Amino acid sequence: MPMPIPRPHPRPISRRDLFRRRGNWLAFGFGVGLIPLAPGTAGALLAIPFYLLLQPLLVAWSGWLYVGAVAVAFMAGVMVCARAAESIAAHDHPGIVWDEMVGMWVTLCLVPFSWSALLVGFLLFRLLDIVKPWPISLLDRRVGGGLGIMLDDVVAGIFANLM
């Protein structure tokens, strides 16, 4: 198995970075990405209140409105995350957490609500996002730009959802 290419340690993100471009605020999860320890986990946790707000859409219309909202969040994330990465000169910086938020929403998509499902979904998603089994690891290494930032987390969300 080939050794992964070492990535340089990302530089710390400042509040100034958040305001360098308007979309950075969204890409950095409204500032949650500034948390120094486990910003991805913090971003996934931030997704939960939004999920709870979107829960009525999951129930109404057999979930199609929820799926549409998540699709819009994904498409917006591709653009916003690409611009944020460009503005801080770092691809997929750990502080960019919009991808974790969308990955959590994918994880919980069309899953009947329960607190245990929410907990299991969170744990499965974070495990898959951190470990990055194949093909998630392949996507993480080979797909660049905003699509690359978003895609590995969405695929981790799909796998967690299926599990």
C-alpha positions in Angstrom: 0.0 0.0 0.0 1.5 3.4 -1.0 2.4 5.8 1.8 0.3 8.9 1.9 1.9 12.1 0.8 2.7 14.1 4.0 0.8 17.3 4.1 2.4 20.4 5.7 1.0 21.3 9.1 -1.7 23.9 8.5 -1.2 27.4 9.8 -3.6 28.6 12.5 -6.6 30.5 11.2 -7.4 33.9 12.6 -10.6 35.9 12.9 -9.1 38.1 10.2 -9.1 35.1 7.9 -12.8 34.6 8.5 -13.6 38.1 7.1 -11.1 38.0 4.3 -14.0 36.8 2.1 -17.7 36.7 2.8 -17.9 33.0 2.2 -15.2 32.1 4.7 -17.6 32.6 7.6 -19.7 29.8 6.1 -16.8 27.6 5.2 -15.4 27.9 8.8 -18.7 27.0 10.3 -19.6 30.4 11.6 -16.3 30.5 13.5 -16.4 26.9 14.9 -13.4 26.0 12.6 -11.3 28.3 14.8 -11.5 25.8 17.7 -7.9 24.5 18.0 -8.7 20.9 19.0 -10.8 18.7 16.7 -12.5 21.4 14.6 -14.0 18.7 12.3 -15.7 17.1 15.2 -16.9 20.6 16.3 -18.2 21.2 12.8 -20.1 17.9 12.8 -21.6 18.8 16.2 -22.6 22.2 14.8 -24.5 20.4 12.1 -26.9 18.8 14.6 -28.9 21.9 15.6 -29.4 22.7 11.9 -30.4 19.0 11.3 -33.0 19.4 14.1 -34.4 22.5 12.3 -34.5 20.7 9.0 -36.1 17.6 10.6 -39.7 18.8 9.6 -38.5 18.8 6.0 -37.4 15.2 6.4 -40.9 14.3 7.5 -42.8 16.4 5.0 -42.9 15.4 1.4 -41.2 12.1 2.1 -37.9 13.9 2.7 -37.5 15.4 -0.7 -37.3 18.9 0.6 -34.5 17.8 3.0 -32.6 16.1 0.2 -32.9 19.3 -1.9 -31.7 21.4 1.0 -28.7 19.1 1.5 -28.0 19.2 -2.3 -28.0 23.0 -2.2 -25.7 23.0 0.8 -23.3 20.7 -1.0 -23.2 22.8 -4.2 -22.8 26.0 -2.2 -20.0 24.3 -0.2 -18.1 23.4 -3.3 -17.8 27.1 -4.2 -17.4 28.5 -0.7 -14.8 25.9 0.4 -12.8 26.4 -2.8 -12.7 30.2 -2.2 -11.9 29.8 1.5 -9.0 27.4 0.7 -7.7 29.9 -1.9 -8.0 32.8 0.5 -5.9 31.1 3.2 -3.6 29.3 0.7 -4.3 25.9 2.1 -6.3 23.0 0.5 -8.8 21.4 2.9 -7.6 23.1 6.0 -9.0 21.5 9.2 -10.7 24.8 10.0 -12.9 24.5 7.0 -15.8 22.6 8.5 -18.7 23.2 6.1 -17.9 19.8 4.5 -18.3 18.1 7.9 -21.6 19.8 8.4 -22.9 18.6 5.0 -21.5 15.2 5.6 -23.5 14.9 8.8 -26.6 16.0 7.0 -26.0 13.3 4.4 -25.4 10.7 7.2 -28.8 11.5 8.7 -30.7 11.9 5.4 -33.9 9.8 5.4 -33.0 8.2 8.7 -36.0 8.1 11.0 -35.3 10.5 13.9 -34.2 9.2 17.3 -31.6 10.4 19.7 -29.8 7.1 19.4 -29.8 7.3 15.5 -28.3 10.8 15.9 -25.6 9.6 18.2 -24.7 6.5 16.1 -24.8 8.6 12.9 -22.4 11.1 14.5 -20.0 8.4 15.7 -20.0 6.5 12.4 -19.5 9.7 10.3 -16.6 10.9 12.4 -15.0 7.5 12.4 -15.2 7.2 8.6 -14.1 10.9 8.1 -11.1 10.4 10.3 -10.0 6.9 9.2 -10.9 7.5 5.5 -11.2 3.9 4.3 -11.1 3.3 0.5 -12.6 4.9 -1.6 -12.8 7.9 0.7 -9.0 8.1 1.0 -8.7 7.9 -2.8 -11.1 10.8 -3.2 -9.3 12.8 -0.5 -6.0 12.4 -2.3 -7.0 12.7 -5.9 -9.9 15.2 -6.2 -8.8 18.8 -5.7 -10.5 22.2 -5.2 -13.8 22.7 -3.5 -15.2 19.5 -4.9 -12.4 17.6 -3.3 -12.9 19.3 0.0 -16.6 18.4 0.0 -16.6 15.0 -1.7 -14.7 12.9 0.8 -17.0 14.0 3.6 -20.2 13.4 1.5 -19.0 9.9 0.6 -18.2 9.3 4.3 -21.8 10.5 5.0 -23.2 8.1 2.4 -21.3 5.2 3.9 -22.4 6.1 7.5 -26.0 6.5 6.3 -26.0 3.0 4.7 -24.5 1.5 7.8 
